[in-house]
């Protein structure tokens, strides 16, 4: 993949070892542990976004 995507609060950036999906932040929260609920929501929102693309 050789492009970035920013759509509303969602973003996707390529890396040499995978793809970064995101779209969340919490001011003052420095915890680096993943939140399963947030991860599932982000995956669902990215799926919905790409479902609207042609082809």
mmJSON file of the N, C-alpha and C atoms, coordinates in Angstrom:
{"data_MODEL":{"atom_site":{
"group_PDB":["ATOM","ATOM","ATOM","ATOM","ATOM","ATOM","ATOM","ATOM","ATOM","ATOM","ATOM","ATOM","ATOM","ATOM","ATOM","ATOM","ATOM","ATOM","ATOM","ATOM","ATOM","ATOM","ATOM","ATOM","ATOM","ATOM","ATOM","ATOM","ATOM","ATOM","ATOM","ATOM","ATOM","ATOM","ATOM","ATOM","ATOM","ATOM","ATOM","ATOM","ATOM","ATOM","ATOM","ATOM","ATOM","ATOM","ATOM","ATOM","ATOM","ATOM","ATOM","ATOM","ATOM","ATOM","ATOM","ATOM","ATOM","ATOM","ATOM","ATOM","ATOM","ATOM","ATOM","ATOM","ATOM","ATOM","ATOM","ATOM","ATOM","ATOM","ATOM","ATOM","ATOM","ATOM","ATOM","ATOM","ATOM","ATOM","ATOM","ATOM","ATOM","ATOM","ATOM","ATOM","ATOM","ATOM","ATOM","ATOM","ATOM","ATOM","ATOM","ATOM","ATOM","ATOM","ATOM","ATOM","ATOM","ATOM","ATOM","ATOM","ATOM","ATOM","ATOM","ATOM","ATOM","ATOM","ATOM","ATOM","ATOM","ATOM","ATOM","ATOM","ATOM","ATOM","ATOM","ATOM","ATOM","ATOM","ATOM","ATOM","ATOM","ATOM","ATOM","ATOM","ATOM","ATOM","ATOM","ATOM","ATOM","ATOM","ATOM","ATOM","ATOM","ATOM","ATOM","ATOM","ATOM","ATOM","ATOM","ATOM","ATOM","ATOM","ATOM","ATOM","ATOM","ATOM","ATOM","ATOM","ATOM","ATOM","ATOM","ATOM","ATOM","ATOM","ATOM","ATOM","ATOM","ATOM","ATOM","ATOM","ATOM","ATOM","ATOM","ATOM","ATOM"],
"id":[1,2,3,4,5,6,7,8,9,10,11,12,13,14,15,16,17,18,19,20,21,22,23,24,25,26,27,28,29,30,31,32,33,34,35,36,37,38,39,40,41,42,43,44,45,46,47,48,49,50,51,52,53,54,55,56,57,58,59,60,61,62,63,64,65,66,67,68,69,70,71,72,73,74,75,76,77,78,79,80,81,82,83,84,85,86,87,88,89,90,91,92,93,94,95,96,97,98,99,100,101,102,103,104,105,106,107,108,109,110,111,112,113,114,115,116,117,118,119,120,121,122,123,124,125,126,127,128,129,130,131,132,133,134,135,136,137,138,139,140,141,142,143,144,145,146,147,148,149,150,151,152,153,154,155,156,157,158,159,160,161,162,163,164,165],
"type_symbol":["N","C","C","N","C","C","N","C","C","N","C","C","N","C","C","N","C","C","N","C","C","N","C","C","N","C","C","N","C","C","N","C","C","N","C","C","N","C","C","N","C","C","N","C","C","N","C","C","N","C","C","N","C","C","N","C","C","N","C","C","N","C","C","N","C","C","N","C","C","N","C","C","N","C","C","N","C","C","N","C","C","N","C","C","N","C","C","N","C","C","N","C","C","N","C","C","N","C","C","N","C","C","N","C","C","N","C","C","N","C","C","N","C","C","N","C","C","N","C","C","N","C","C","N","C","C","N","C","C","N","C","C","N","C","C","N","C","C","N","C","C","N","C","C","N","C","C","N","C","C","N","C","C","N","C","C","N","C","C","N","C","C","N","C","C"],
"label_atom_id":["N","CA","C","N","CA","C","N","CA","C","N","CA","C","N","CA","C","N","CA","C","N","CA","C","N","CA","C","N","CA","C","N","CA","C","N","CA","C","N","CA","C","N","CA","C","N","CA","C","N","CA","C","N","CA","C","N","CA","C","N","CA","C","N","CA","C","N","CA","C","N","CA","C","N","CA","C","N","CA","C","N","CA","C","N","CA","C","N","CA","C","N","CA","C","N","CA","C","N","CA","C","N","CA","C","N","CA","C","N","CA","C","N","CA","C","N","CA","C","N","CA","C","N","CA","C","N","CA","C","N","CA","C","N","CA","C","N","CA","C","N","CA","C","N","CA","C","N","CA","C","N","CA","C","N","CA","C","N","CA","C","N","CA","C","N","CA","C","N","CA","C","N","CA","C","N","CA","C","N","CA","C","N","CA","C","N","CA","C","N","CA","C"],
"label_alt_id":[null,null,null,null,null,null,null,null,null,null,null,null,null,null,null,null,null,null,null,null,null,null,null,null,null,null,null,null,null,null,null,null,null,null,null,null,null,null,null,null,null,null,null,null,null,null,null,null,null,null,null,null,null,null,null,null,null,null,null,null,null,null,null,null,null,null,null,null,null,null,null,null,null,null,null,null,null,null,null,null,null,null,null,null,null,null,null,null,null,null,null,null,null,null,null,null,null,null,null,null,null,null,null,null,null,null,null,null,null,null,null,null,null,null,null,null,null,null,null,null,null,null,null,null,null,null,null,null,null,null,null,null,null,null,null,null,null,null,null,null,null,null,null,null,null,null,null,null,null,null,null,null,null,null,null,null,null,null,null,null,null,null,null,null,null],
"label_comp_id":["UNK","UNK","UNK","UNK","UNK","UNK","UNK","UNK","UNK","UNK","UNK","UNK","UNK","UNK","UNK","UNK","UNK","UNK","UNK","UNK","UNK","UNK","UNK","UNK","UNK","UNK","UNK","UNK","UNK","UNK","UNK","UNK","UNK","UNK","UNK","UNK","UNK","UNK","UNK","UNK","UNK","UNK","UNK","UNK","UNK","UNK","UNK","UNK","UNK","UNK","UNK","UNK","UNK","UNK","UNK","UNK","UNK","UNK","UNK","UNK","UNK","UNK","UNK","UNK","UNK","UNK","UNK","UNK","UNK","UNK","UNK","UNK","UNK","UNK","UNK","UNK","UNK","UNK","UNK","UNK","UNK","UNK","UNK","UNK","UNK","UNK","UNK","UNK","UNK","UNK","UNK","UNK","UNK","UNK","UNK","UNK","UNK","UNK","UNK","UNK","UNK","UNK","UNK","UNK","UNK","UNK","UNK","UNK","UNK","UNK","UNK","UNK","UNK","UNK","UNK","UNK","UNK","UNK","UNK","UNK","UNK","UNK","UNK","UNK","UNK","UNK","UNK","UNK","UNK","UNK","UNK","UNK","UNK","UNK","UNK","UNK","UNK","UNK","UNK","UNK","UNK","UNK","UNK","UNK","UNK","UNK","UNK","UNK","UNK","UNK","UNK","UNK","UNK","UNK","UNK","UNK","UNK","UNK","UNK","UNK","UNK","UNK","UNK","UNK","UNK"],
"label_asym_id":["A","A","A","A","A","A","A","A","A","A","A","A","A","A","A","A","A","A","A","A","A","A","A","A","A","A","A","A","A","A","A","A","A","A","A","A","A","A","A","A","A","A","A","A","A","A","A","A","A","A","A","A","A","A","A","A","A","A","A","A","A","A","A","A","A","A","A","A","A","A","A","A","A","A","A","A","A","A","A","A","A","A","A","A","A","A","A","A","A","A","A","A","A","A","A","A","A","A","A","A","A","A","A","A","A","A","A","A","A","A","A","A","A","A","A","A","A","A","A","A","A","A","A","A","A","A","A","A","A","A","A","A","A","A","A","A","A","A","A","A","A","A","A","A","A","A","A","A","A","A","A","A","A","A","A","A","A","A","A","A","A","A","A","A","A"],
"label_entity_id":["1","1","1","1","1","1","1","1","1","1","1","1","1","1","1","1","1","1","1","1","1","1","1","1","1","1","1","1","1","1","1","1","1","1","1","1","1","1","1","1","1","1","1","1","1","1","1","1","1","1","1","1","1","1","1","1","1","1","1","1","1","1","1","1","1","1","1","1","1","1","1","1","1","1","1","1","1","1","1","1","1","1","1","1","1","1","1","1","1","1","1","1","1","1","1","1","1","1","1","1","1","1","1","1","1","1","1","1","1","1","1","1","1","1","1","1","1","1","1","1","1","1","1","1","1","1","1","1","1","1","1","1","1","1","1","1","1","1","1","1","1","1","1","1","1","1","1","1","1","1","1","1","1","1","1","1","1","1","1","1","1","1","1","1","1"],
"label_seq_id":[1,1,1,2,2,2,3,3,3,4,4,4,5,5,5,6,6,6,7,7,7,8,8,8,9,9,9,10,10,10,11,11,11,12,12,12,13,13,13,14,14,14,15,15,15,16,16,16,17,17,17,18,18,18,19,19,19,20,20,20,21,21,21,22,22,22,23,23,23,24,24,24,25,25,25,26,26,26,27,27,27,28,28,28,29,29,29,30,30,30,31,31,31,32,32,32,33,33,33,34,34,34,35,35,35,36,36,36,37,37,37,38,38,38,39,39,39,40,40,40,41,41,41,42,42,42,43,43,43,44,44,44,45,45,45,46,46,46,47,47,47,48,48,48,49,49,49,50,50,50,51,51,51,52,52,52,53,53,53,54,54,54,55,55,55],
"pdbx_PDB_ins_code":[null,null,null,null,null,null,null,null,null,null,null,null,null,null,null,null,null,null,null,null,null,null,null,null,null,null,null,null,null,null,null,null,null,null,null,null,null,null,null,null,null,null,null,null,null,null,null,null,null,null,null,null,null,null,null,null,null,null,null,null,null,null,null,null,null,null,null,null,null,null,null,null,null,null,null,null,null,null,null,null,null,null,null,null,null,null,null,null,null,null,null,null,null,null,null,null,null,null,null,null,null,null,null,null,null,null,null,null,null,null,null,null,null,null,null,null,null,null,null,null,null,null,null,null,null,null,null,null,null,null,null,null,null,null,null,null,null,null,null,null,null,null,null,null,null,null,null,null,null,null,null,null,null,null,null,null,null,null,null,null,null,null,null,null,null],
"Cartn_x":[0.853,0.0,0.897,0.558,1.41,0.629,-0.421,-1.185,-1.675,-2.032,-2.655,-4.126,-4.912,-6.33,-6.713,-7.37,-7.948,-9.389,-10.319,-11.748,-12.463,-12.827,-13.455,-12.475,-12.885,-12.016,-11.18,-11.309,-10.565,-9.299,-8.263,-7.062,-6.422,-5.675,-4.967,-3.637,-2.544,-1.211,-0.459,0.22,1.02,2.317,2.802,4.105,4.788,6.069,6.777,6.35,5.802,5.423,3.916,3.112,1.663,0.975,-0.207,-1.019,-1.479,-1.413,-1.904,-3.311,-4.28,-5.651,-5.896,-6.535,-6.796,-7.958,-8.141,-9.185,-9.665,-8.768,-9.189,-8.043,-8.403,-7.417,-8.169,-7.485,-8.057,-7.044,-7.369,-6.464,-6.057,-4.752,-4.238,-4.115,-4.55,-4.451,-3.165,-2.208,-0.914,-0.782,-1.866,-1.859,-1.625,-0.638,-0.325,-0.964,-1.733,-2.406,-3.629,-3.833,-5.007,-6.301,-7.313,-8.658,-9.456,-9.845,-10.511,-11.784,-12.557,-13.793,-13.502,-12.516,-12.147,-11.587,-10.759,-10.191,-11.293,-12.263,-13.378,-14.188,-14.41,-15.159,-14.418,-13.106,-12.315,-12.318,-12.167,-12.212,-13.565,-14.648,-15.989,-16.182,-15.703,-15.848,-15.017,-13.829,-13.029,-13.677,-14.232,-14.949,-16.101,-16.871,-18.012,-17.547,-16.48,-15.929,-15.552,-14.811,-14.341,-15.439,-16.501,-17.632,-18.297,-18.147,-18.744,-17.907,-16.698,-15.83,-16.238,-16.143,-16.452,-15.417,-15.888,-15.013,-14.49],
"Cartn_y":[-1.168,0.0,1.228,2.187,3.371,4.675,4.652,5.876,5.944,7.153,7.398,7.675,7.467,7.788,8.501,9.629,10.33,10.633,10.126,10.303,10.583,11.824,12.176,11.93,11.105,10.785,9.527,8.892,7.673,7.998,7.176,7.314,5.957,5.859,4.639,5.05,4.514,4.825,3.532,3.439,2.246,2.275,1.087,0.918,-0.244,-0.373,-1.483,-2.829,-2.817,-4.069,-4.242,-3.396,-3.52,-2.205,-2.049,-0.846,-0.36,0.94,1.537,2.046,1.539,2.035,2.794,3.905,4.674,5.614,6.383,7.37,7.691,7.577,7.88,8.518,9.27,9.821,10.211,10.184,10.63,11.54,12.798,13.783,13.338,13.312,12.963,11.47,10.629,9.18,8.699,8.283,7.838,6.316,5.621,4.159,3.604,2.756,2.186,0.816,0.34,-0.944,-0.784,-1.71,-1.603,-1.811,-1.123,-1.258,-2.063,-3.286,-4.183,-3.578,-2.89,-2.274,-1.217,-0.394,0.657,0.039,-0.987,-1.662,-2.233,-2.907,-3.477,-2.394,-1.272,-0.166,0.401,0.61,1.152,0.208,-1.092,-2.055,-2.02,-1.966,-1.911,-0.634,0.496,1.756,1.755,1.166,1.072,0.117,-1.001,-1.919,-1.203,-0.455,0.284,1.313,2.013,3.004,2.348,1.245,0.608,-0.141,-0.526,-1.17,-0.214,1.078,2.072,2.382,1.814,2.055,1.13,1.597,0.725,-0.385,-1.523,-2.569,-3.565],
"Cartn_z":[0.0,0.0,0.0,-0.816,-0.923,-0.796,0.035,0.242,1.687,2.111,3.419,3.188,4.21,4.139,5.426,5.279,6.42,6.043,6.839,6.557,7.868,8.078,9.348,10.488,11.448,12.58,12.345,11.183,10.892,10.108,10.318,9.499,9.28,8.19,7.834,7.218,7.766,7.275,7.006,5.864,5.602,6.393,6.716,7.353,6.65,6.838,6.197,6.787,8.009,8.666,8.808,8.159,8.25,7.966,8.509,8.313,9.678,9.902,11.145,10.886,11.655,11.614,12.901,12.777,13.986,13.814,14.835,14.827,16.222,17.198,18.552,19.322,20.29,21.218,22.477,23.572,24.834,25.493,25.573,26.158,27.569,27.799,29.11,29.381,28.437,28.623,27.973,28.78,28.272,28.315,28.578,28.638,27.232,27.065,25.74,25.525,26.496,26.341,25.455,24.51,23.637,24.41,23.981,24.539,23.515,23.863,22.915,22.332,23.151,22.671,21.609,21.86,20.908,19.633,19.766,18.589,17.708,18.312,17.539,16.848,17.552,16.943,15.741,15.888,14.777,13.582,13.819,12.721,12.016,12.789,12.204,11.382,11.893,11.164,9.881,9.901,8.686,7.678,8.162,7.259,6.574,7.352,6.81,5.776,6.076,5.144,3.82,3.883,2.653,1.924,2.615,1.951,0.957,1.196,0.308,-0.917,-1.013,-2.162,-3.311,-4.536,-5.66,-5.832,-6.333,-6.78,-5.912],
"occupancy":[1.0,1.0,1.0,1.0,1.0,1.0,1.0,1.0,1.0,1.0,1.0,1.0,1.0,1.0,1.0,1.0,1.0,1.0,1.0,1.0,1.0,1.0,1.0,1.0,1.0,1.0,1.0,1.0,1.0,1.0,1.0,1.0,1.0,1.0,1.0,1.0,1.0,1.0,1.0,1.0,1.0,1.0,1.0,1.0,1.0,1.0,1.0,1.0,1.0,1.0,1.0,1.0,1.0,1.0,1.0,1.0,1.0,1.0,1.0,1.0,1.0,1.0,1.0,1.0,1.0,1.0,1.0,1.0,1.0,1.0,1.0,1.0,1.0,1.0,1.0,1.0,1.0,1.0,1.0,1.0,1.0,1.0,1.0,1.0,1.0,1.0,1.0,1.0,1.0,1.0,1.0,1.0,1.0,1.0,1.0,1.0,1.0,1.0,1.0,1.0,1.0,1.0,1.0,1.0,1.0,1.0,1.0,1.0,1.0,1.0,1.0,1.0,1.0,1.0,1.0,1.0,1.0,1.0,1.0,1.0,1.0,1.0,1.0,1.0,1.0,1.0,1.0,1.0,1.0,1.0,1.0,1.0,1.0,1.0,1.0,1.0,1.0,1.0,1.0,1.0,1.0,1.0,1.0,1.0,1.0,1.0,1.0,1.0,1.0,1.0,1.0,1.0,1.0,1.0,1.0,1.0,1.0,1.0,1.0,1.0,1.0,1.0,1.0,1.0,1.0],
"B_iso_or_equiv":[0.0,0.0,0.0,0.0,0.0,0.0,0.0,0.0,0.0,0.0,0.0,0.0,0.0,0.0,0.0,0.0,0.0,0.0,0.0,0.0,0.0,0.0,0.0,0.0,0.0,0.0,0.0,0.0,0.0,0.0,0.0,0.0,0.0,0.0,0.0,0.0,0.0,0.0,0.0,0.0,0.0,0.0,0.0,0.0,0.0,0.0,0.0,0.0,0.0,0.0,0.0,0.0,0.0,0.0,0.0,0.0,0.0,0.0,0.0,0.0,0.0,0.0,0.0,0.0,0.0,0.0,0.0,0.0,0.0,0.0,0.0,0.0,0.0,0.0,0.0,0.0,0.0,0.0,0.0,0.0,0.0,0.0,0.0,0.0,0.0,0.0,0.0,0.0,0.0,0.0,0.0,0.0,0.0,0.0,0.0,0.0,0.0,0.0,0.0,0.0,0.0,0.0,0.0,0.0,0.0,0.0,0.0,0.0,0.0,0.0,0.0,0.0,0.0,0.0,0.0,0.0,0.0,0.0,0.0,0.0,0.0,0.0,0.0,0.0,0.0,0.0,0.0,0.0,0.0,0.0,0.0,0.0,0.0,0.0,0.0,0.0,0.0,0.0,0.0,0.0,0.0,0.0,0.0,0.0,0.0,0.0,0.0,0.0,0.0,0.0,0.0,0.0,0.0,0.0,0.0,0.0,0.0,0.0,0.0,0.0,0.0,0.0,0.0,0.0,0.0],
"pdbx_formal_charge":[null,null,null,null,null,null,null,null,null,null,null,null,null,null,null,null,null,null,null,null,null,null,null,null,null,null,null,null,null,null,null,null,null,null,null,null,null,null,null,null,null,null,null,null,null,null,null,null,null,null,null,null,null,null,null,null,null,null,null,null,null,null,null,null,null,null,null,null,null,null,null,null,null,null,null,null,null,null,null,null,null,null,null,null,null,null,null,null,null,null,null,null,null,null,null,null,null,null,null,null,null,null,null,null,null,null,null,null,null,null,null,null,null,null,null,null,null,null,null,null,null,null,null,null,null,null,null,null,null,null,null,null,null,null,null,null,null,null,null,null,null,null,null,null,null,null,null,null,null,null,null,null,null,null,null,null,null,null,null,null,null,null,null,null,null],
"auth_seq_id":[1,1,1,2,2,2,3,3,3,4,4,4,5,5,5,6,6,6,7,7,7,8,8,8,9,9,9,10,10,10,11,11,11,12,12,12,13,13,13,14,14,14,15,15,15,16,16,16,17,17,17,18,18,18,19,19,19,20,20,20,21,21,21,22,22,22,23,23,23,24,24,24,25,25,25,26,26,26,27,27,27,28,28,28,29,29,29,30,30,30,31,31,31,32,32,32,33,33,33,34,34,34,35,35,35,36,36,36,37,37,37,38,38,38,39,39,39,40,40,40,41,41,41,42,42,42,43,43,43,44,44,44,45,45,45,46,46,46,47,47,47,48,48,48,49,49,49,50,50,50,51,51,51,52,52,52,53,53,53,54,54,54,55,55,55],
"auth_comp_id":["UNK","UNK","UNK","UNK","UNK","UNK","UNK","UNK","UNK","UNK","UNK","UNK","UNK","UNK","UNK","UNK","UNK","UNK","UNK","UNK","UNK","UNK","UNK","UNK","UNK","UNK","UNK","UNK","UNK","UNK","UNK","UNK","UNK","UNK","UNK","UNK","UNK","UNK","UNK","UNK","UNK","UNK","UNK","UNK","UNK","UNK","UNK","UNK","UNK","UNK","UNK","UNK","UNK","UNK","UNK","UNK","UNK","UNK","UNK","UNK","UNK","UNK","UNK","UNK","UNK","UNK","UNK","UNK","UNK","UNK","UNK","UNK","UNK","UNK","UNK","UNK","UNK","UNK","UNK","UNK","UNK","UNK","UNK","UNK","UNK","UNK","UNK","UNK","UNK","UNK","UNK","UNK","UNK","UNK","UNK","UNK","UNK","UNK","UNK","UNK","UNK","UNK","UNK","UNK","UNK","UNK","UNK","UNK","UNK","UNK","UNK","UNK","UNK","UNK","UNK","UNK","UNK","UNK","UNK","UNK","UNK","UNK","UNK","UNK","UNK","UNK","UNK","UNK","UNK","UNK","UNK","UNK","UNK","UNK","UNK","UNK","UNK","UNK","UNK","UNK","UNK","UNK","UNK","UNK","UNK","UNK","UNK","UNK","UNK","UNK","UNK","UNK","UNK","UNK","UNK","UNK","UNK","UNK","UNK","UNK","UNK","UNK","UNK","UNK","UNK"],
"auth_asym_id":["A","A","A","A","A","A","A","A","A","A","A","A","A","A","A","A","A","A","A","A","A","A","A","A","A","A","A","A","A","A","A","A","A","A","A","A","A","A","A","A","A","A","A","A","A","A","A","A","A","A","A","A","A","A","A","A","A","A","A","A","A","A","A","A","A","A","A","A","A","A","A","A","A","A","A","A","A","A","A","A","A","A","A","A","A","A","A","A","A","A","A","A","A","A","A","A","A","A","A","A","A","A","A","A","A","A","A","A","A","A","A","A","A","A","A","A","A","A","A","A","A","A","A","A","A","A","A","A","A","A","A","A","A","A","A","A","A","A","A","A","A","A","A","A","A","A","A","A","A","A","A","A","A","A","A","A","A","A","A","A","A","A","A","A","A"],
"auth_atom_id":["N","CA","C","N","CA","C","N","CA","C","N","CA","C","N","CA","C","N","CA","C","N","CA","C","N","CA","C","N","CA","C","N","CA","C","N","CA","C","N","CA","C","N","CA","C","N","CA","C","N","CA","C","N","CA","C","N","CA","C","N","CA","C","N","CA","C","N","CA","C","N","CA","C","N","CA","C","N","CA","C","N","CA","C","N","CA","C","N","CA","C","N","CA","C","N","CA","C","N","CA","C","N","CA","C","N","CA","C","N","CA","C","N","CA","C","N","CA","C","N","CA","C","N","CA","C","N","CA","C","N","CA","C","N","CA","C","N","CA","C","N","CA","C","N","CA","C","N","CA","C","N","CA","C","N","CA","C","N","CA","C","N","CA","C","N","CA","C","N","CA","C","N","CA","C","N","CA","C","N","CA","C","N","CA","C","N","CA","C","N","CA","C"],
"pdbx_PDB_model_num":[1,1,1,1,1,1,1,1,1,1,1,1,1,1,1,1,1,1,1,1,1,1,1,1,1,1,1,1,1,1,1,1,1,1,1,1,1,1,1,1,1,1,1,1,1,1,1,1,1,1,1,1,1,1,1,1,1,1,1,1,1,1,1,1,1,1,1,1,1,1,1,1,1,1,1,1,1,1,1,1,1,1,1,1,1,1,1,1,1,1,1,1,1,1,1,1,1,1,1,1,1,1,1,1,1,1,1,1,1,1,1,1,1,1,1,1,1,1,1,1,1,1,1,1,1,1,1,1,1,1,1,1,1,1,1,1,1,1,1,1,1,1,1,1,1,1,1,1,1,1,1,1,1,1,1,1,1,1,1,1,1,1,1,1,1]
}}}
